[in-house]
Amino acid sequence: MRKIIAIIFVLMLSVALFVSCGRYENGPAFSLKSAKARLVGEWYLTDLLVNDKHEQNLFDKESSTEVVLNSDGTYSYSIPMVRSLNERSGLWSFGEDKTELVLTELDTINGNSEHNYKITRLSSSELWLVNGSKEYSGYDDLIERHFEKKVD
């Protein structure tokens, strides 16, 4: 009888540990791949939310956005515009506890700039990033971008 109680206790403790292992607000709670292995790849924008609501006008402006995060710590970011292509590149790294993505844009003319994004979901196929709205003067709240990994 004691063995059965001990086994049940160990199972309940294991379940509690796995449920609390989730690093990101929107999951996954557990992954066999490292955060870096899940993050590296080509990502394309699938949704854009302002204050948890889909923002169609802003999404239309950025709908063709692609982000490429390479395993060597470099990145490229491109947003096709009406008559041009807005491209950025530089270095990426994780911030505190791997819950932040830090993009350092390398610019020899204007100086390097750093952009921090909170990671709220990081799976093998989905990436959700939240940032403040300093780059959009018309929005005073949080902007959340949802990306899906490009499948070859």
C-alpha positions in Angstrom: 0.0 0.0 0.0 2.9 2.4 0.8 4.4 1.7 -2.6 1.2 2.6 -4.4 0.9 5.9 -2.4 4.5 6.7 -3.1 4.1 6.0 -6.8 0.9 8.2 -6.9 2.8 11.0 -5.1 5.7 10.9 -7.5 3.4 11.0 -10.5 1.5 13.9 -9.1 4.7 15.8 -8.4 6.0 15.0 -11.9 2.8 16.4 -13.5 3.0 19.5 -11.3 6.6 20.1 -12.4 5.9 19.7 -16.1 2.9 22.0 -16.0 4.9 24.7 -14.2 7.8 24.4 -16.6 6.2 26.7 -19.2 8.5 29.6 -19.9 6.2 31.4 -22.3 2.7 32.8 -21.4 1.0 31.1 -24.4 3.0 27.9 -24.3 4.1 25.3 -25.0 4.4 24.1 -21.4 7.1 21.5 -22.4 9.3 21.0 -25.4 12.1 18.6 -26.2 13.8 21.2 -28.5 15.8 24.0 -27.0 14.5 27.5 -27.3 17.3 28.3 -29.9 16.4 25.3 -32.0 12.8 26.4 -32.1 13.6 30.0 -32.9 16.1 29.5 -35.7 14.4 29.6 -39.1 12.3 31.7 -41.5 9.2 33.3 -40.1 6.3 35.1 -41.8 3.6 37.3 -40.2 0.2 35.7 -39.8 -1.6 38.1 -37.5 -1.1 41.5 -35.8 -3.0 42.5 -32.6 -3.3 45.8 -30.7 -4.6 45.3 -27.2 -5.5 41.7 -28.0 -7.6 42.7 -31.0 -6.8 42.1 -34.6 -5.7 45.4 -36.3 -6.4 45.0 -40.0 -4.9 48.3 -41.2 -1.6 47.7 -39.5 -1.6 44.1 -40.5 -2.1 45.1 -44.2 1.0 47.3 -43.9 3.1 44.5 -42.5 1.5 41.4 -43.9 4.4 40.5 -46.1 6.9 40.7 -43.3 9.6 38.0 -43.1 12.1 37.5 -40.4 15.0 35.1 -40.8 16.9 34.1 -37.6 20.1 32.2 -38.3 21.8 29.8 -36.0 25.0 32.0 -36.0 23.1 34.8 -34.2 22.5 37.0 -37.3 19.0 38.0 -38.5 17.4 39.7 -41.5 14.0 41.4 -41.4 12.2 42.6 -44.5 8.9 44.4 -45.0 7.9 44.9 -48.7 6.6 48.5 -49.1 4.7 50.1 -52.0 7.8 50.9 -54.1 10.6 49.6 -52.0 11.8 47.0 -49.6 12.5 47.9 -46.0 15.3 45.6 -44.9 17.1 45.4 -41.6 19.8 43.1 -40.5 22.0 42.5 -37.5 22.5 40.3 -34.5 19.9 38.5 -32.4 20.1 37.1 -28.9 17.9 36.0 -26.1 17.3 38.4 -23.2 16.6 37.5 -19.6 15.5 33.9 -19.1 15.1 33.5 -22.9 11.7 35.2 -22.6 12.9 38.2 -24.7 14.2 38.4 -28.2 16.8 41.2 -28.7 17.5 42.4 -32.2 20.5 44.6 -32.6 20.3 46.4 -35.9 23.8 47.2 -37.2 23.9 50.6 -38.9 27.3 52.2 -39.6 25.7 55.6 -40.5 23.1 56.2 -37.8 24.6 53.9 -35.1 23.4 50.5 -33.9 19.9 50.3 -32.4 18.4 47.6 -30.2 14.8 46.4 -30.2 13.5 44.1 -27.5 10.5 41.9 -27.9 8.8 39.8 -25.3 8.3 36.2 -26.4 4.8 35.0 -25.4 4.8 31.8 -27.5 7.6 29.8 -29.0 6.9 26.5 -30.5 8.5 24.7 -33.4 6.0 26.4 -35.8 4.7 29.5 -34.0 6.4 32.7 -32.6 4.5 35.4 -30.9 6.3 38.7 -30.1 5.0 41.7 -28.1 6.5 45.1 -28.0 5.6 48.7 -27.1 4.4 51.0 -29.8 7.2 53.6 -29.9 7.6 52.9 -33.7 3.9 53.6 -34.3 2.9 57.1 -33.1 -0.9 56.3 -33.6 -0.9 53.5 -31.1 -0.3 53.8 -27.4 -0.6 50.2 -26.3 1.0 46.8 -26.9 1.4 45.4 -30.4 1.6 41.6 -30.7 2.8 40.0 -33.9 2.1 36.3 -34.6 4.5 34.5 -36.9 4.5 31.0 -38.4 7.7 29.2 -39.5 8.1 28.8 -43.2 8.1 25.1 -44.2 10.4 24.2 -47.1 
